[in-house]
Amino acid sequence: MNGLDKISTSSVKRTAVRFVIFLGIVSLFADMTYEGARSITGPYLALLGASATAVGFIAGFGELVGYGLRLVSGYLSDRTGRYWTFTLIGYGINLLVVPMLALAGRWEVAAILIIAERAGKALRTPARDAMLSHATKEVGRGWGFGLHEAMDQIGAMLGPLIVTAVLVIRNSYEIGFAVLLLPALMALAVLAASRWLYPHPQDLEPATIQVKAAGLPRIFWVYLLGVAFLAVGFADFPLIAFHFKQAASVPANWIPVFYAIAMGIDALAALIFGRLFDHYGLGVLLVVALFSAFFAPLVFATGFYTALGGMVIWGISMGAQESIMRAAVGGMVAPDRRGAAYGVFNTGYGLAWFAGSTLMGILYDLSLPTLIAFSVAFQLAAVPVLYYLAKERVHEP
């Protein structure tokens, strides 16, 4: 590499880092909005009269819609090349329906809004991740997605704390949802600036000679199977929060605090495990699967500190999975197929999440020990698949 090449590479790397940071700021404010809301949707739905089965179904169906729609939005973003269009529209829907939860009045109306929020996220996620994948090629896929996830989860930590303050001061879920309009507008403003500053993020990835292949690589499908097992056994927070309220293991005002703690740990875990992924590959996710199997016995127990320990494990697992899972897809699939790949990946993941969330909601009403056994079993079922993947070398396409 000559001097000019070094200067050019260094300049592209700096630009790539700035782009990741800009989208990270968008995610910070966005997560402040919808994760602040998600920290209280379980108790809020219970207050409005929903059962545990309904809460599990709403959470799972929201994820199903959210992830299933990504199959379409990812494919269309690749076909049209309008990654920014899908990102902008998706964020608009994703964020602006959150404050409307303050006006729900009935759990059925709240359920529709919760599902609409997930649908908005579905429209923008494959396109945004495809753009991020271009930038992270230069800075390290694990580190780049880990940095983005860390900023994302800082917002996810702050949002529940804001909601907690509202609950303490005003004791009103409705006001808690209403105040989230401000970070929603901040996210959209930074997103508009990002679109103006970085209109062509695909230029951040050096051009390489591509070998055309029919469909997605086999390793991608094996990988999807492994993370699907993780998704089936990983309880969504609304059901966990519902349990905290029903079992009185965690005081109502502490529930969003627990979520904030988990999100802060998620942010740190994303940075650490993202860097470990760059050095050691998918074997890191194998360790995460073994570790995350312990969260369910703790969060669904009846003790305050036991539940807190479970949320710490839950947060570590979330951060590791969110950084590694997206980074790995970018390394398996050619650039012009990544929108579709992220769409397929997220659809499969969402179907698994929906199935698991719905079944765990039903099991909660029937038998809590069976729910715990179900969660642990599926987390451990991912281990042999991930072990196989860890033995495989995943090359950049």
Secondary structure as UniProt FT lines:
FT   HELIX           3..47
FT   TURN            48..49
FT   HELIX           52..80
FT   HELIX           83..96
FT   HELIX           99..103
FT   HELIX           107..139
FT   HELIX           141..170
FT   HELIX           173..178
FT   TURN            179..180
FT   HELIX           181..197
FT   HELIX           201..204
FT   HELIX           218..232
FT   HELIX           237..247
FT   HELIX           252..254
FT   HELIX           255..280
FT   TURN            281..282
FT   HELIX           283..292
FT   TURN            293..294
FT   HELIX           295..299
FT   HELIX           304..332
FT   HELIX           335..337
FT   HELIX           338..366
FT   HELIX           368..391
//
